[in-house]
């Protein structure tokens, strides 16, 4: 049986991004890892992950959860460096 750590070795996403997907979609981390792997395969999926980050950032700001907002900003910055927001979607 594969663990989440094993799965992360095979995909091009970090643990923080998987946590964002899991939290946003209300999924277990292992399922979020598979979903994230599928989403980064095309521009619409990359855009969707950007939107998940933004949604959770907005929720943290709305709840005035400064620590969560800091954590999410750091995770989003790392994701956006690797996968910039697509300018044109197919």
C-alpha positions in Angstrom: 0.0 0.0 0.0 1.3 3.5 -0.9 1.5 6.2 1.7 0.9 9.9 1.0 4.7 10.4 1.2 5.1 7.7 -1.5 2.5 9.4 -3.7 4.2 12.8 -3.3 7.4 11.3 -4.6 5.6 10.6 -7.9 3.7 13.9 -8.4 4.9 17.4 -9.0 3.0 19.1 -6.1 4.2 19.8 -2.6 2.4 18.8 0.6 1.0 22.3 1.2 -0.8 22.4 -2.2 -2.2 18.9 -1.5 -3.4 20.2 1.8 -5.1 23.2 0.1 -6.8 20.8 -2.4 -7.9 18.5 0.4 -9.3 21.3 2.5 -11.0 23.1 -0.3 -12.6 19.9 -1.8 -13.1 18.2 1.6 -11.2 15.2 0.6 -8.6 12.9 2.3 -5.1 13.9 1.5 -4.3 10.8 -0.5 -7.4 11.5 -2.8 -6.4 15.2 -3.0 -2.9 14.1 -4.2 -4.4 12.1 -7.1 -6.8 14.9 -7.9 -4.0 17.5 -7.9 -1.9 15.3 -10.1 -4.7 15.2 -12.6 -5.4 18.9 -12.4 -1.8 20.0 -13.1 -2.0 18.1 -16.4 -3.8 21.0 -18.2 -4.2 24.7 -17.9 -7.8 24.6 -16.7 -6.7 22.4 -13.8 -3.9 24.7 -12.9 -6.3 27.6 -13.0 -8.6 25.6 -10.7 -5.9 25.1 -8.1 -5.1 28.8 -8.2 -8.8 29.4 -7.5 -8.8 26.9 -4.6 -5.9 28.8 -3.0 -7.7 32.2 -3.5 -10.9 30.8 -2.0 -9.2 29.5 1.1 -7.2 32.8 1.5 -10.5 34.8 1.2 -12.1 32.6 3.9 -9.1 32.9 6.2 -9.2 36.7 5.8 -12.9 36.8 6.4 -12.5 34.9 9.6 -9.5 37.0 10.6 -7.4 33.9 11.0 -4.0 35.6 10.5 -1.9 32.4 11.0 -3.9 30.4 8.5 -3.7 33.3 6.1 0.1 33.4 6.4 0.3 29.7 5.9 -1.9 29.8 2.8 0.0 32.8 1.3 3.2 31.0 1.6 1.7 27.9 0.0 0.2 29.9 -2.8 3.4 31.8 -3.5 5.3 28.5 -3.9 2.6 27.1 -6.1 2.4 30.2 -8.3 6.1 30.3 -8.8 6.0 26.8 -10.2 2.7 27.1 -12.0 1.9 30.7 -13.0 -1.7 31.6 -13.6 -2.5 30.6 -17.1 -3.2 33.7 -19.3 -5.3 31.8 -21.9 -7.4 28.8 -21.2 -8.1 26.3 -24.0 
